[in-house]
């Protein structure tokens, strides 16, 4: 568990942001996007809110 936050507080790269927008546009959920980017769900949610990117709610 010690290596869980290996990338803690790392800046978002342009490649990550591009992939983030593509995944969100395809209707992927928060958990799925966060896992694909190697980021925490909280970090992903905060970035989506800051950039005005809508993430689908999985039910």
TILUMPA-685473 format. One record per atom (N, C-alpha, C, O, CB): x, y, z; residue in one letter. Coordinates in Angstrom, 3 decimals. Last residue first. Glycine has a CB too. Layout:
        u        v        w aa
        X        Y        Z  A
...
***
This chain:
        u        v        w aa
  -24.634    3.612  -12.980  X
  -25.631    3.132  -12.021  X
  -25.633    1.646  -11.946  X
  -26.411    1.067  -11.188  X
  -27.006    3.621  -12.380  X
  -22.344    6.214  -13.425  X
  -22.635    4.792  -13.633  X
  -23.600    4.325  -12.557  X
  -23.412    4.605  -11.373  X
  -21.330    3.938  -13.612  X
  -22.463    9.261  -14.908  X
  -22.750    8.600  -13.645  X
  -23.132    7.159  -13.932  X
  -24.131    6.903  -14.605  X
  -23.877    9.333  -12.867  X
  -19.879   10.665  -16.895  X
  -21.123    9.899  -16.790  X
  -21.251    9.277  -15.408  X
  -20.268    8.827  -14.819  X
  -21.181    8.806  -17.870  X
  -18.626   13.899  -16.483  X
  -18.359   12.458  -16.376  X
  -19.668   11.746  -16.145  X
  -20.475   12.157  -15.310  X
  -17.348   12.142  -15.229  X
  -17.765   16.831  -18.218  X
  -18.814   16.010  -17.619  X
  -18.433   14.540  -17.630  X
  -17.979   14.004  -18.641  X
  -20.133   16.212  -18.354  X
  -15.486   19.308  -17.471  X
  -15.697   18.069  -18.219  X
  -16.746   17.239  -17.493  X
  -16.626   16.979  -16.295  X
  -14.363   17.266  -18.382  X
  -14.441   21.690  -16.434  X
  -15.818   21.660  -16.929  X
  -16.115   20.441  -17.792  X
  -16.903   20.522  -18.734  X
  -16.103   22.907  -17.717  X
  -12.012   21.736  -15.229  X
  -12.030   21.911  -16.682  X
  -13.437   21.912  -17.274  X
  -13.606   22.112  -18.477  X
  -11.220   20.825  -17.329  X
  -12.695   21.320  -12.548  X
  -11.900   22.496  -12.906  X
  -11.969   22.797  -14.404  X
  -11.983   23.960  -14.809  X
  -10.446   22.293  -12.487  X
  -14.000   18.835  -12.728  X
  -14.734   20.014  -12.258  X
  -14.017   21.303  -12.680  X
  -14.656   22.259  -13.116  X
  -14.895   19.971  -10.718  X
  -11.902   17.214  -13.531  X
  -13.094   17.325  -14.368  X
  -13.879   18.582  -14.003  X
  -14.360   19.299  -14.880  X
  -13.984   16.073  -14.218  X
  -10.219   17.440  -11.326  X
   -9.779   17.957  -12.627  X
  -10.965   18.147  -13.569  X
  -11.024   19.124  -14.315  X
   -8.746   17.007  -13.264  X
  -11.745   16.177   -9.344  X
  -11.360   17.585   -9.188  X
  -10.959   18.203  -10.522  X
  -11.311   19.345  -10.817  X
  -10.208   17.715   -8.189  X
  -11.865   13.572  -10.399  X
  -13.098   14.341  -10.208  X
  -12.804   15.838  -10.085  X
  -13.519   16.666  -10.649  X
  -13.847   13.848   -8.959  X
   -9.166   12.866  -10.281  X
   -9.858   12.881  -11.567  X
  -11.124   13.732  -11.482  X
  -11.417   14.516  -12.385  X
  -10.206   11.446  -12.010  X
   -8.722   12.941   -7.532  X
   -7.941   13.795   -8.422  X
   -8.643   13.964   -9.771  X
   -8.703   15.062  -10.323  X
   -6.535   13.210   -8.624  X
  -10.519   10.914   -6.735  X
  -10.657   12.285   -6.228  X
   -9.930   13.275   -7.136  X
  -10.471   14.330   -7.468  X
  -10.111   12.387   -4.788  X
   -9.503    8.637   -7.921  X
  -10.832    9.109   -8.322  X
  -11.025   10.560   -7.907  X
  -11.624   11.345   -8.641  X
  -11.937    8.226   -7.703  X
   -6.047    8.984   -8.882  X
   -7.086    8.683   -7.912  X
   -8.421    9.209   -8.428  X
   -8.464   10.110   -9.265  X
   -6.749    9.295   -6.530  X
   -4.637    7.594  -11.934  X
   -4.895    8.689  -10.995  X
   -5.952    8.260   -9.994  X
   -6.672    7.288  -10.222  X
   -5.345    9.970  -11.743  X
   -4.277    6.162  -14.236  X
   -3.366    5.939  -13.120  X
   -3.458    7.043  -12.088  X
   -2.467    7.385  -11.443  X
   -1.948    5.822  -13.619  X
   -6.056    6.278  -16.288  X
   -5.052    7.338  -16.223  X
   -4.026    7.123  -15.114  X
   -3.017    7.826  -15.058  X
   -5.729    8.668  -16.028  X
   -7.699    4.112  -15.793  X
   -7.007    4.184  -17.083  X
   -5.874    5.217  -17.064  X
   -4.860    5.049  -17.742  X
   -8.003    4.526  -18.194  X
   -8.736    4.813  -13.281  X
   -7.877    3.634  -13.406  X
   -7.068    3.691  -14.699  X
   -5.883    3.357  -14.704  X
   -8.719    2.345  -13.364  X
  -10.285    7.064  -13.966  X
   -9.187    7.191  -13.008  X
   -8.207    6.028  -13.137  X
   -6.993    6.229  -13.107  X
   -9.732    7.262  -11.576  X
  -12.178    5.870  -15.672  X
  -11.263    6.902  -16.173  X
  -10.047    7.022  -15.264  X
   -8.912    7.075  -15.738  X
  -11.983    8.263  -16.283  X
  -13.509    4.130  -13.888  X
  -12.858    3.605  -15.085  X
  -11.829    4.589  -15.648  X
  -10.737    4.188  -16.052  X
  -13.903    3.279  -16.150  X
  -14.567    5.926  -12.022  X
  -13.645    4.869  -11.589  X
  -12.837    4.328  -12.771  X
  -11.632    4.100  -12.661  X
  -14.424    3.722  -10.912  X
  -16.291    7.521  -13.649  X
  -15.165    8.097  -12.910  X
  -14.122    7.047  -12.548  X
  -12.926    7.261  -12.746  X
  -15.662    8.781  -11.648  X
  -17.189    5.942  -16.829  X
  -17.411    6.375  -15.455  X
  -16.134    6.868  -14.794  X
  -15.035    6.662  -15.308  X
  -17.999    5.246  -14.646  X
  -17.507    7.048  -20.254  X
  -16.907    6.193  -19.221  X
  -17.155    6.794  -17.839  X
  -17.312    8.007  -17.700  X
  -15.382    6.014  -19.468  X
  -18.385    8.367  -22.529  X
  -19.352    8.011  -21.498  X
  -18.810    7.077  -20.425  X
  -19.581    6.388  -19.758  X
  -20.533    7.384  -22.131  X
  -16.656    9.363  -24.316  X
  -17.211    8.043  -24.640  X
  -18.194    7.563  -23.577  X
  -18.770    6.483  -23.703  X
  -16.088    7.023  -24.797  X
  -15.790   11.638  -23.044  X
  -16.668   11.786  -24.202  X
  -17.323   10.476  -24.612  X
  -18.412   10.471  -25.186  X
  -15.892   12.346  -25.364  X
  -14.038   10.539  -21.234  X
  -15.257   11.173  -20.719  X
  -16.278   11.328  -21.849  X
  -17.480   11.169  -21.636  X
  -14.934   12.558  -20.083  X
  -12.034    9.700  -23.026  X
  -12.749    8.721  -22.207  X
  -14.059    9.290  -21.676  X
  -15.079    8.599  -21.667  X
  -11.872    8.260  -21.045  X
  -11.232   12.220  -24.070  X
  -11.720   11.153  -24.954  X
  -12.554   10.150  -24.167  X
  -13.654    9.789  -24.586  X
  -10.539   10.435  -25.649  X
  -10.322   13.561  -21.798  X
  -11.452   14.105  -22.568  X
  -12.071   13.038  -23.484  X
  -13.290   12.976  -23.643  X
  -10.990   15.316  -23.409  X
   -8.174   11.863  -21.080  X
   -9.272   12.123  -20.150  X
  -10.513   12.606  -20.903  X
  -11.618   12.118  -20.670  X
   -8.849   13.162  -19.093  X
   -6.437   12.160  -23.230  X
   -7.038   10.846  -22.983  X
   -8.258   10.981  -22.074  X
   -9.260   10.294  -22.271  X
   -6.004    9.884  -22.354  X
   -5.784   14.863  -22.775  X
   -6.385   14.443  -24.034  X
   -7.114   13.114  -23.860  X
   -8.259   12.960  -24.285  X
   -5.315   14.327  -25.131  X
   -4.585   14.729  -20.281  X
   -5.798   15.534  -20.459  X
   -6.536   15.143  -21.735  X
   -7.766   15.100  -21.764  X
   -5.449   17.030  -20.492  X
   -2.357   13.157  -20.865  X
   -3.360   12.686  -19.905  X
   -4.676   13.425  -20.092  X
   -5.748   12.822  -20.063  X
   -2.856   12.864  -18.465  X
   -1.000   14.862  -22.632  X
   -1.449   13.546  -23.086  X
   -2.535   12.991  -22.175  X
   -3.518   12.422  -22.648  X
   -0.271   12.572  -23.149  X
   -0.344   17.064  -20.984  X
   -1.286   17.245  -22.105  X
   -1.834   15.915  -22.629  X
   -2.997   15.839  -23.026  X
   -0.600   17.997  -23.246  X
   -0.388   16.004  -17.515  X
    0.297   16.212  -18.788  X
   -0.746   16.432  -19.886  X
   -1.900   16.032  -19.734  X
    1.219   14.998  -19.132  X
   -0.841   17.419  -14.352  X
   -1.463   16.694  -15.466  X
   -0.709   17.025  -16.747  X
   -0.427   18.190  -17.027  X
   -2.978   17.058  -15.604  X
    1.599   17.034  -11.703  X
    0.829   17.852  -12.662  X
    0.280   16.991  -13.798  X
    0.863   15.968  -14.156  X
    1.712   18.985  -13.240  X
    1.099   15.024   -8.807  X
    1.826   15.252  -10.051  X
    0.982   16.117  -10.979  X
   -0.236   15.946  -11.035  X
    2.191   13.910  -10.734  X
    0.160   14.208   -6.274  X
    0.255   15.641   -6.609  X
    1.085   15.940   -7.861  X
    1.704   16.999   -7.955  X
    0.848   16.386   -5.445  X
    1.581   11.032   -6.330  X
    0.856   12.014   -5.539  X
    1.188   13.453   -5.953  X
    2.352   13.852   -5.977  X
    1.166   11.817   -4.068  X
    2.357    8.692   -7.507  X
    2.276    9.888   -8.349  X
    1.575   11.035   -7.628  X
    1.028   11.924   -8.279  X
    1.543    9.569   -9.651  X
    2.200    6.789   -5.498  X
    3.486    7.031   -6.113  X
    3.496    8.350   -6.894  X
    4.514    9.042   -6.941  X
    3.848    5.873   -7.028  X
    0.321    5.803   -3.694  X
    0.300    7.201   -4.116  X
    1.658    7.631   -4.658  X
    2.183    8.690   -4.315  X
   -0.112    8.105   -2.951  X
    1.051    3.097   -3.281  X
   -0.244    3.431   -3.871  X
   -0.274    4.866   -4.418  X
   -0.834    5.111   -5.487  X
   -1.351    3.247   -2.833  X
    3.207    2.126   -1.977  X
    3.441    2.682   -3.316  X
    2.140    3.096   -4.003  X
    2.144    3.410   -5.193  X
    4.178    1.666   -4.183  X
    2.117    1.132    0.396  X
    3.003    2.283    0.463  X
    3.214    2.927   -0.909  X
    3.381    4.144   -0.998  X
    4.337    1.872    1.052  X
    0.817   -1.198    0.000  X
    0.000    0.000    0.000  X
    0.859    1.260    0.000  X
    0.381    2.337   -0.357  X
   -0.928   -0.001    1.199  X
***
